[in-house]
Structures are given as C-alpha cells and as structure tokens.
Amino acid sequence: MKKMTGKVNAILQSAKAAEGETREALVEKGYSLVRSWCEVVVEQELLQQVVQRYQPNVMLTKLHSIDGKKLDEAKKIIVPIYEKACRIMAGHSQPLETLSIRPKLEELEVEWKQLQEMRSA
C-alpha cells in the first residue's frame, strides 16, 4: 500500500507542475494507478487477504477478519471511482460519448482524497 500510495501522490505532484497535454496524460496515468490502488486495498485491507490474486486457495480462517460494515461503507466510495478509473485507462475501449472526454486534475485530487479518507475510516 505504501508503494502504491506513493506512486499516486508522485503523479499528482507531477501533474500539478505540468500543463496542457502533459498534464492530461499524467492525470490519466494517475487514474490508472488509482485503479490498481483500489484493487490492492480491496484485496489486502477490505477482504483481509482472504482471497488473493494468483493464489489457488481461499483462506477461510481469515474470513472472520472482514468487517462487513466497513466493507459496505467503503464500497460506496471505492466502486464508483474504480469504475471511472476503468473507463479512463488506456487498456479499455471507451464508449463513443466519453471517448474524447479527458479527466481533470481537480477531479483526480478530489477522488484521491475521498479514497484516502475511506481508507482511514
């Protein structure tokens, strides 16, 4: 988490210092990193490593560690931002109506703050 958080923060700082096309590209990269960050938070913190990527087993002995109330609250924040990040990242095809709409730095900053607050809670 520390490494992923640091990467997002570094992209935000770089985007603040940039302008034009460079800023837009950095913001898009930021959303790509946010998408990865969300996956790591869900795997490691919300699901308490009960299910892990690339692992053949489910660790049912850790199931009691999942706090259902926290999970429900986190979903309200993380799911819409994750879905937005998926639409923005280059690896996914986009619907024609959103194809040329690029995210703004201010949006990324607000949503990153929401994710950080969600994680803290």
DSSP file with accessible surface (Angstrom, degrees, kcal/mol):
  #  RESIDUE AA STRUCTURE BP1 BP2  ACC     N-H-->O    O-->H-N    N-H-->O    O-->H-N    TCO  KAPPA ALPHA  PHI   PSI    X-CA   Y-CA   Z-CA
    1    1 A M     >        0   0   33      0, 0.0     4,-2.9     0, 0.0     5,-0.2   0.000 360.0 360.0 360.0 -40.9    0.0    0.0    0.0
    2    2 A K  H  >  +     0   0  191      1,-0.2     4,-2.3     2,-0.2     5,-0.2   0.914 360.0  46.5 -60.5 -43.7    2.8    2.4    0.9
    3    3 A K  H  > S+     0   0  156      2,-0.2     4,-2.0     1,-0.2    -1,-0.2   0.928 114.5  46.6 -65.4 -45.3    4.4    2.0   -2.5
    4    4 A M  H  > S+     0   0   30      2,-0.2     4,-2.0     1,-0.2    -2,-0.2   0.914 112.6  49.9 -64.1 -43.6    1.1    2.4   -4.4
    5    5 A T  H  X S+     0   0   19     -4,-2.9     4,-2.6     1,-0.2    -1,-0.2   0.921 109.5  52.4 -61.9 -42.4    0.1    5.4   -2.4
    6    6 A G  H  X S+     0   0   37     -4,-2.3     4,-2.4    -5,-0.2    -1,-0.2   0.888 107.2  52.3 -61.6 -37.9    3.5    7.0   -3.1
    7    7 A K  H  X S+     0   0   93     -4,-2.0     4,-2.2     2,-0.2    -1,-0.2   0.917 110.6  46.8 -65.3 -43.9    3.1    6.5   -6.8
    8    8 A V  H  X S+     0   0    0     -4,-2.0     4,-2.4     2,-0.2    -2,-0.2   0.944 112.9  49.4 -64.3 -44.5   -0.3    8.2   -6.9
    9    9 A N  H  X S+     0   0   70     -4,-2.6     4,-2.2     1,-0.2    -2,-0.2   0.900 110.4  51.0 -61.6 -39.3    1.0   11.1   -4.8
   10   10 A A  H  X S+     0   0   53     -4,-2.4     4,-2.5     2,-0.2    -1,-0.2   0.913 109.6  49.5 -65.8 -41.3    4.0   11.5   -7.1
   11   11 A I  H  X S+     0   0   25     -4,-2.2     4,-2.8     1,-0.2    -2,-0.2   0.909 109.4  52.6 -64.1 -41.4    1.8   11.5  -10.2
   12   12 A L  H  X S+     0   0    9     -4,-2.4     4,-2.2     2,-0.2    -2,-0.2   0.928 110.4  47.6 -59.6 -44.3   -0.4   14.2   -8.6
   13   13 A Q  H  X S+     0   0  115     -4,-2.2     4,-1.4     1,-0.2    -2,-0.2   0.918 112.9  48.3 -64.2 -42.4    2.6   16.3   -7.8
   14   14 A S  H  X S+     0   0   63     -4,-2.5     4,-0.8     1,-0.2    -2,-0.2   0.908 110.8  51.1 -63.8 -41.3    4.0   16.0  -11.4
   15   15 A A  H >< S+     0   0    0     -4,-2.8     3,-0.7     1,-0.2    -1,-0.2   0.884 105.6  55.7 -65.3 -37.2    0.6   16.8  -12.9
   16   16 A K  H 3< S+     0   0   91     -4,-2.2    -1,-0.2     1,-0.2    -2,-0.2   0.851 110.2  46.4 -62.4 -33.3    0.3   19.9  -10.8
   17   17 A A  H 3< S+     0   0   90     -4,-1.4    -1,-0.2    -3,-0.2    -2,-0.2   0.604 106.5  73.8 -85.0 -12.0    3.6   21.1  -12.2
   18   18 A A    <<  -     0   0   16     -4,-0.8     2,-0.3    -3,-0.7    -3,-0.0  -0.468  63.2-154.8-100.0 171.9    2.7   20.3  -15.8
   19   19 A E    >>  -     0   0  163     -2,-0.2     4,-1.0     4,-0.0     3,-1.0  -0.924  48.6  -7.9-138.8 164.3    0.4   21.9  -18.3
   20   20 A G  H 3> S-     0   0   50     -2,-0.3     4,-2.3     1,-0.2     5,-0.2  -0.143 123.6  -1.9  58.0-136.6   -1.6   21.0  -21.4
   21   21 A E  H 3> S+     0   0  125      1,-0.2     4,-2.4     2,-0.2    -1,-0.2   0.843 133.3  56.0 -60.4 -36.3   -1.3   17.6  -22.9
   22   22 A T  H <> S+     0   0   91     -3,-1.0     4,-2.3     2,-0.2    -1,-0.2   0.940 108.6  47.2 -64.0 -44.8    1.4   16.5  -20.4
   23   23 A R  H  X S+     0   0   74     -4,-1.0     4,-2.6     1,-0.2    -2,-0.2   0.936 111.6  50.8 -61.2 -46.0   -0.9   17.3  -17.5
   24   24 A E  H  X S+     0   0   58     -4,-2.3     4,-2.3     1,-0.2    -1,-0.2   0.907 110.6  49.0 -60.2 -41.8   -3.8   15.4  -19.1
   25   25 A A  H  X S+     0   0   47     -4,-2.4     4,-2.3     1,-0.2    -1,-0.2   0.901 111.3  49.8 -65.2 -40.2   -1.6   12.4  -19.7
   26   26 A L  H  X S+     0   0   38     -4,-2.3     4,-2.5     2,-0.2    -2,-0.2   0.890 109.3  51.5 -66.5 -38.1   -0.3   12.4  -16.1
   27   27 A V  H  X S+     0   0    1     -4,-2.6     4,-2.3     2,-0.2    -2,-0.2   0.928 110.0  49.4 -64.2 -43.4   -3.9   12.6  -14.8
   28   28 A E  H  X S+     0   0   57     -4,-2.3     4,-1.9     1,-0.2    -2,-0.2   0.919 111.1  49.3 -61.7 -41.3   -4.9    9.6  -17.0
   29   29 A K  H  X S+     0   0  106     -4,-2.3     4,-2.4     1,-0.2    -1,-0.2   0.900 107.8  56.3 -63.1 -38.0   -1.8    7.8  -15.6
   30   30 A G  H  X S+     0   0    0     -4,-2.5     4,-2.6     1,-0.2    -2,-0.2   0.920 106.0  49.0 -59.4 -43.6   -3.0    8.8  -12.1
   31   31 A Y  H  X S+     0   0    0     -4,-2.3     4,-2.3     2,-0.2    -1,-0.2   0.875 108.4  54.1 -65.8 -34.6   -6.4    7.2  -12.7
   32   32 A S  H  X S+     0   0   33     -4,-1.9     4,-1.8     2,-0.2    -2,-0.2   0.928 111.2  45.4 -63.7 -41.7   -4.7    4.0  -13.9
   33   33 A L  H  X S+     0   0   17     -4,-2.4     4,-2.8     2,-0.2    -2,-0.2   0.885 109.6  54.9 -67.8 -37.8   -2.7    4.0  -10.7
   34   34 A V  H  X S+     0   0    2     -4,-2.6     4,-2.8     2,-0.2    -2,-0.2   0.910 105.2  54.2 -61.2 -40.1   -5.8    4.7   -8.6
   35   35 A R  H  X S+     0   0   46     -4,-2.3     4,-1.8     1,-0.2    -2,-0.2   0.947 111.2  44.1 -59.3 -47.2   -7.4    1.7  -10.3
   36   36 A S  H  X S+     0   0   41     -4,-1.8     4,-2.1     1,-0.2    -2,-0.2   0.911 111.5  54.3 -64.0 -41.2   -4.5   -0.6   -9.2
   37   37 A W  H  X S+     0   0    0     -4,-2.8     4,-2.7     1,-0.2    -2,-0.2   0.916 105.9  52.9 -58.9 -44.5   -4.5    1.0   -5.7
   38   38 A C  H  X S+     0   0    1     -4,-2.8     4,-2.5     1,-0.2    -1,-0.2   0.908 107.9  51.0 -58.7 -43.2   -8.3    0.2   -5.3
   39   39 A E  H  X S+     0   0   49     -4,-1.8     4,-2.5     1,-0.2    -1,-0.2   0.912 111.1  47.6 -62.7 -41.0   -7.6   -3.4   -6.2
   40   40 A V  H  X>S+     0   0   18     -4,-2.1     4,-3.1     2,-0.2     5,-0.5   0.920 111.0  51.0 -67.6 -41.8   -4.8   -3.7   -3.6
   41   41 A V  I  X>S+     0   0    1     -4,-2.7     5,-2.4     2,-0.2     4,-2.1   0.931 112.5  46.8 -60.7 -45.0   -7.0   -2.0   -0.9
   42   42 A V  I  <>S+     0   0   49     -4,-2.5     5,-2.8     3,-0.2     7,-0.2   0.955 117.5  42.5 -62.6 -48.3   -9.8   -4.4   -1.6
   43   43 A E  I  <5S+     0   0   28     -4,-2.5     6,-2.3    -5,-0.2     8,-0.3   0.947 127.1  27.3 -63.9 -50.7   -7.5   -7.5   -1.6
   44   44 A Q  I  <5S+     0   0   74     -4,-3.1    -3,-0.2     4,-0.2    -2,-0.2   0.873 134.0  19.9 -86.4 -38.9   -5.3   -6.6    1.4
   45   45 A E  I  <<S+     0   0   58     -4,-2.1    -3,-0.2    -5,-0.5    -4,-0.1   0.888 125.9  37.7-103.5 -50.7   -7.4   -4.5    3.6
   46   46 A L  I   <S+     0   0   26     -5,-2.4    21,-0.3     1,-0.2    -4,-0.2   0.922 129.6  32.3 -72.1 -43.2  -11.1   -4.8    3.0
   47   47 A L  S > <S-     0   0   52     -5,-2.8     3,-2.6    -6,-0.3     4,-0.3   0.349 101.1-134.0 -95.0   5.5  -11.1   -8.6    2.3
   48   48 A Q  T 3   -     0   0   79      1,-0.3    -4,-0.2    -6,-0.2    -3,-0.2   0.804  61.6 -65.7  49.6  36.0   -8.2   -9.1    4.7
   49   49 A Q  T 3  S+     0   0   66     -6,-2.3    -1,-0.3    -7,-0.2    10,-0.2   0.678  98.9 133.4  62.0  20.7   -6.3  -11.3    2.3
   50   50 A V  S <  S+     0   0    6     -3,-2.6     9,-2.9     1,-0.2     2,-0.4   0.927  80.9  26.9 -62.0 -42.5   -9.0  -14.0    2.4
   51   51 A V  S    S-     0   0   77     -8,-0.3     2,-0.4    -4,-0.3    -1,-0.2  -0.986  81.9-174.7-121.3 128.6   -8.8  -14.0   -1.4
   52   52 A Q    >   -     0   0   53      5,-0.5     3,-1.6    -2,-0.4     5,-0.1  -0.958  30.9 -99.0-126.5 145.3   -5.6  -13.1   -3.1
   53   53 A R  T 3  S+     0   0   92     -2,-0.4     0, 0.0     1,-0.2     0, 0.0  -0.286 104.3   7.4 -58.9 141.8   -4.6  -12.6   -6.7
   54   54 A Y  T 3  S+     0   0  212      1,-0.2    -1,-0.2     2,-0.1     0, 0.0   0.613  99.1 121.1  63.3  15.6   -2.8  -15.5   -8.3
   55   55 A Q    <   -     0   0  102     -3,-1.6    -3,-0.2     1,-0.1    -1,-0.2  -0.938  55.7-150.2-110.1 133.5   -3.3  -17.8   -5.3
   56   56 A P  S    S+     0   0  132      0, 0.0     2,-0.3     0, 0.0    -1,-0.1   0.644  73.1  68.7 -77.2 -13.3   -5.2  -21.0   -5.7
   57   57 A N        -     0   0   82     -5,-0.1    -5,-0.5     2,-0.0     2,-0.5  -0.731  68.6-139.0-111.4 157.1   -6.6  -21.1   -2.2
   58   58 A V        -     0   0   83     -2,-0.3     2,-1.6    -7,-0.1    -7,-0.2  -0.951  20.7-137.8-107.8 128.3   -9.2  -19.1   -0.2
   59   59 A M    >   +     0   0   59     -9,-2.9     3,-2.1    -2,-0.5     4,-0.3  -0.583  29.8 170.9 -91.0  79.7   -8.1  -18.5    3.3
   60   60 A L  G >   +     0   0  117     -2,-1.6     3,-1.5     1,-0.3     4,-0.4   0.756  70.0  71.6 -63.0 -22.5  -11.3  -19.2    5.2
   61   61 A T  G 3  S+     0   0  115      1,-0.3    -1,-0.3    -3,-0.2     3,-0.2   0.709  99.5  48.9 -67.5 -15.8   -9.6  -19.0    8.5
   62   62 A K  G X  S+     0   0   63     -3,-2.1     3,-2.0     1,-0.1     4,-0.4   0.434  81.3  98.7 -98.2  -1.2   -9.2  -15.2    7.9
   63   63 A L  G X  S+     0   0   91     -3,-1.5     3,-1.7     1,-0.3    -1,-0.1   0.861  74.2  62.0 -57.4 -36.0  -12.9  -14.7    7.0
   64   64 A H  G 3  S+     0   0  160     -4,-0.4    -1,-0.3     1,-0.3    -2,-0.1   0.711  91.7  69.5 -64.3 -16.5  -13.8  -13.5   10.5
   65   65 A S  G <  S+     0   0   50     -3,-2.0     2,-0.4   -17,-0.1    -1,-0.3   0.687  75.2  99.5 -75.1 -18.5  -11.4  -10.6   10.0
   66   66 A I    <   -     0   0   40     -3,-1.7     2,-0.9    -4,-0.4   -19,-0.1  -0.575  66.1-148.2 -75.8 125.8  -13.6   -8.9    7.4
   67   67 A D     >  -     0   0   71     -2,-0.4     4,-2.5   -21,-0.3     5,-0.2  -0.843   6.6-163.0 -94.6 105.0  -15.7   -6.1    8.8
   68   68 A G  H  > S+     0   0   40     -2,-0.9     4,-2.6     1,-0.2    -1,-0.2   0.854  87.0  52.5 -59.6 -37.6  -18.9   -6.1    6.9
   69   69 A K  H  > S+     0   0  170      2,-0.2     4,-2.2     1,-0.2    -1,-0.2   0.925 111.4  46.1 -66.5 -43.5  -19.9   -2.6    8.0
   70   70 A K  H  > S+     0   0  123      2,-0.2     4,-2.7     1,-0.2    -2,-0.2   0.894 111.9  52.5 -64.5 -39.1  -16.6   -1.2    6.9
   71   71 A L  H  X S+     0   0   39     -4,-2.5     4,-2.3     2,-0.2    -2,-0.2   0.934 108.8  49.5 -62.1 -45.2  -16.8   -3.1    3.6
   72   72 A D  H  X S+     0   0   81     -4,-2.6     4,-1.0     1,-0.2    -2,-0.2   0.912 113.9  45.5 -61.4 -42.2  -20.3   -1.7    2.9
   73   73 A E  H  X S+     0   0  113     -4,-2.2     4,-0.7     1,-0.2     3,-0.5   0.912 112.2  51.1 -68.0 -42.0  -19.2    1.9    3.6
   74   74 A A  H >X S+     0   0    3     -4,-2.7     4,-3.1     1,-0.2     3,-1.0   0.882 101.8  61.5 -64.1 -37.3  -16.0    1.5    1.6
   75   75 A K  H 3X S+     0   0   99     -4,-2.3     4,-1.6     1,-0.3    -1,-0.2   0.851  95.5  61.6 -58.7 -35.0  -18.0    0.2   -1.4
   76   76 A K  H 3< S+     0   0  134     -4,-1.0    -1,-0.3    -3,-0.5    -2,-0.2   0.821 117.8  28.2 -62.5 -31.8  -19.9    3.5   -1.6
   77   77 A I  H <X S+     0   0   56     -3,-1.0     4,-1.3    -4,-0.7    -2,-0.2   0.874 122.9  45.5 -92.7 -50.6  -16.7    5.3   -2.3
   78   78 A I  H  X S+     0   0    6     -4,-3.1     4,-2.8     1,-0.2     5,-0.2   0.876 104.8  58.1 -72.0 -37.9  -14.4    2.9   -4.0
   79   79 A V  H  X S+     0   0   60     -4,-1.6     4,-2.8    -5,-0.3     5,-0.2   0.952 107.9  43.5 -63.8 -50.8  -16.7    1.3   -6.6
   80   80 A P  H  > S+     0   0   68      0, 0.0     4,-2.1     0, 0.0    -1,-0.2   0.912 117.2  46.8 -63.6 -36.5  -17.7    4.5   -8.5
   81   81 A I  H  X S+     0   0    5     -4,-1.3     4,-2.7     2,-0.2    -2,-0.2   0.920 112.8  50.0 -69.8 -40.5  -14.1    5.8   -8.5
   82   82 A Y  H  X S+     0   0   62     -4,-2.8     4,-2.3     2,-0.2    -1,-0.2   0.931 110.5  49.7 -61.1 -45.7  -12.8    2.4   -9.6
   83   83 A E  H  X S+     0   0  106     -4,-2.8     4,-1.6    -5,-0.2    -1,-0.2   0.902 111.5  49.0 -62.3 -39.2  -15.4    2.2  -12.4
   84   84 A K  H  X S+     0   0   29     -4,-2.1     4,-1.6    -5,-0.2    -1,-0.2   0.932 109.8  51.6 -64.1 -44.8  -14.4    5.7  -13.5
   85   85 A A  H  X S+     0   0    0     -4,-2.7     4,-2.3     1,-0.2    -2,-0.2   0.885 106.9  54.2 -60.8 -36.8  -10.8    4.8  -13.5
   86   86 A C  H  < S+     0   0   20     -4,-2.3    -1,-0.2     1,-0.2    -2,-0.2   0.884 107.8  49.8 -64.9 -36.9  -11.5    1.7  -15.6
   87   87 A R  H  < S+     0   0  118     -4,-1.6    -1,-0.2     1,-0.2    -2,-0.2   0.821 113.9  46.3 -69.8 -29.7  -13.2    3.9  -18.2
   88   88 A I  H  < S+     0   0   33     -4,-1.6    -2,-0.2    -5,-0.1    -1,-0.2   0.858  88.4  97.6 -83.1 -36.6  -10.2    6.3  -18.3
   89   89 A M  S >< S-     0   0   32     -4,-2.3     3,-1.4    -5,-0.2   -60,-0.1  -0.165  76.8-126.0 -62.6 147.8   -7.4    3.9  -18.5
   90   90 A A  T 3  S+     0   0  107      1,-0.3    -1,-0.1   -62,-0.1     4,-0.1   0.749 100.6  70.8 -66.5 -24.2   -5.9    3.2  -22.0
   91   91 A G  T 3  S+     0   0   63      2,-0.1     2,-0.4    -5,-0.0    -1,-0.3   0.588  91.3  67.9 -73.2 -10.1   -6.3   -0.6  -21.8
   92   92 A H  S <  S-     0   0   76     -3,-1.4     2,-0.1    -6,-0.2     0, 0.0  -0.907  84.0-120.7-113.3 140.0  -10.1   -0.4  -22.0
   93   93 A S        -     0   0  121     -2,-0.4    -4,-0.1     1,-0.0    -2,-0.1  -0.459  32.6-138.8 -73.4 150.4  -12.2    0.6  -25.0
   94   94 A Q        -     0   0   42     -2,-0.1     5,-0.1    -4,-0.1    -1,-0.0  -0.843  15.3-105.3-114.4 148.5  -14.4    3.6  -24.4
   95   95 A P    >>  -     0   0   54      0, 0.0     3,-1.5     0, 0.0     4,-1.0  -0.382  37.3-114.9 -64.8 148.6  -18.0    4.3  -25.4
   96   96 A L  G >4 S+     0   0  148      1,-0.3     3,-0.6     2,-0.2     4,-0.5   0.861 113.0  59.7 -55.4 -37.8  -18.1    6.9  -28.2
   97   97 A E  G 34 S+     0   0  147      1,-0.2    -1,-0.3     2,-0.1     3,-0.0   0.735 117.1  31.1 -68.7 -18.4  -19.9    9.5  -26.0
   98   98 A T  G X4 S+     0   0   45     -3,-1.5     3,-1.1     1,-0.1    -1,-0.2   0.431  90.5 101.7-114.8   1.7  -17.0    9.5  -23.5
   99   99 A L  T << S+     0   0  105     -4,-1.0    -2,-0.1    -3,-0.6    -3,-0.1   0.859  90.2  34.0 -58.7 -40.0  -14.1    8.8  -25.9
  100  100 A S  T 3  S+     0   0  107     -4,-0.5     2,-0.6     2,-0.1    -1,-0.3   0.411  91.8 105.8-100.8   6.4  -12.8   12.4  -26.1
  101  101 A I    <   -     0   0  119     -3,-1.1    -3,-0.0     0, 0.0    -4,-0.0  -0.753  54.1-163.5 -88.9 120.5  -13.6   13.5  -22.6
  102  102 A R        -     0   0   57     -2,-0.6    -2,-0.1     1,-0.0   -77,-0.1  -0.844  20.4-112.6-106.5 141.0  -10.4   13.7  -20.5
  103  103 A P        -     0   0   10      0, 0.0     2,-0.3     0, 0.0   -75,-0.1  -0.320  29.1-126.4 -69.8 153.9  -10.4   13.8  -16.7
  104  104 A K     >  -     0   0  108      1,-0.1     4,-1.8   -77,-0.1     3,-0.4  -0.687  15.3-120.7 -99.4 152.8   -9.2   17.0  -14.9
  105  105 A L  H  > S+     0   0    7     -2,-0.3     4,-2.7     1,-0.2     5,-0.2   0.896 113.4  58.5 -56.7 -41.1   -6.6   17.2  -12.3
  106  106 A E  H  > S+     0   0  107      1,-0.2     4,-2.3     2,-0.2    -1,-0.2   0.875 104.2  51.1 -60.5 -38.1   -9.1   18.6   -9.8
  107  107 A E  H  > S+     0   0   70     -3,-0.4     4,-2.7     2,-0.2     5,-0.3   0.931 110.5  48.4 -63.3 -46.7  -11.3   15.5  -10.2
  108  108 A L  H  X S+     0   0    1     -4,-1.8     4,-2.8     1,-0.2     5,-0.2   0.919 111.2  50.6 -61.5 -42.3   -8.4   13.2   -9.5
  109  109 A E  H  X S+     0   0   60     -4,-2.7     4,-2.2     2,-0.2    -1,-0.2   0.932 112.5  46.0 -62.3 -45.5   -7.4   15.2   -6.5
  110  110 A V  H  X S+     0   0   84     -4,-2.3     4,-2.2     2,-0.2    -2,-0.2   0.937 116.0  45.0 -63.6 -45.9  -10.9   15.2   -5.0
  111  111 A E  H  X S+     0   0   33     -4,-2.7     4,-2.4     2,-0.2    -2,-0.2   0.882 111.0  52.9 -70.6 -34.7  -11.4   11.5   -5.7
  112  112 A W  H  X S+     0   0   14     -4,-2.8     4,-2.4    -5,-0.3    -1,-0.2   0.921 109.4  50.2 -63.9 -41.2   -7.9   10.6   -4.3
  113  113 A K  H  X S+     0   0  132     -4,-2.2     4,-2.6    -5,-0.2    -2,-0.2   0.916 109.2  51.5 -62.6 -42.0   -8.8   12.5   -1.1
  114  114 A Q  H  X S+     0   0   76     -4,-2.2     4,-2.4     1,-0.2    -1,-0.2   0.911 110.5  48.8 -60.9 -42.4  -12.1   10.6   -0.9
  115  115 A L  H  X S+     0   0    0     -4,-2.4     4,-2.5     2,-0.2    -1,-0.2   0.902 110.9  49.8 -64.8 -40.9  -10.2    7.3   -1.2
  116  116 A Q  H  X S+     0   0   47     -4,-2.4     4,-2.2     2,-0.2    -2,-0.2   0.905 112.1  47.8 -64.6 -41.5   -7.7    8.2    1.4
  117  117 A E  H  X S+     0   0  105     -4,-2.6     4,-2.1     2,-0.2    -2,-0.2   0.899 110.8  52.0 -65.5 -39.9  -10.4    9.2    3.8
  118  118 A M  H  < S+     0   0   22     -4,-2.4    -2,-0.2     1,-0.2    -1,-0.2   0.931 110.4  48.5 -61.2 -43.8  -12.3    6.0    3.1
  119  119 A R  H  < S+     0   0   86     -4,-2.5    -1,-0.2     1,-0.2    -2,-0.2   0.902 110.1  51.1 -65.1 -40.8   -9.2    4.0    3.9
  120  120 A S  H  <        0   0  109     -4,-2.2    -1,-0.2     1,-0.2    -2,-0.2   0.872 360.0 360.0 -64.0 -36.8   -8.5    5.9    7.1
  121  121 A A     <        0   0   95     -4,-2.1    -1,-0.2    -5,-0.1    -2,-0.2   0.814 360.0 360.0 -71.1 360.0  -12.1    5.2    8.3
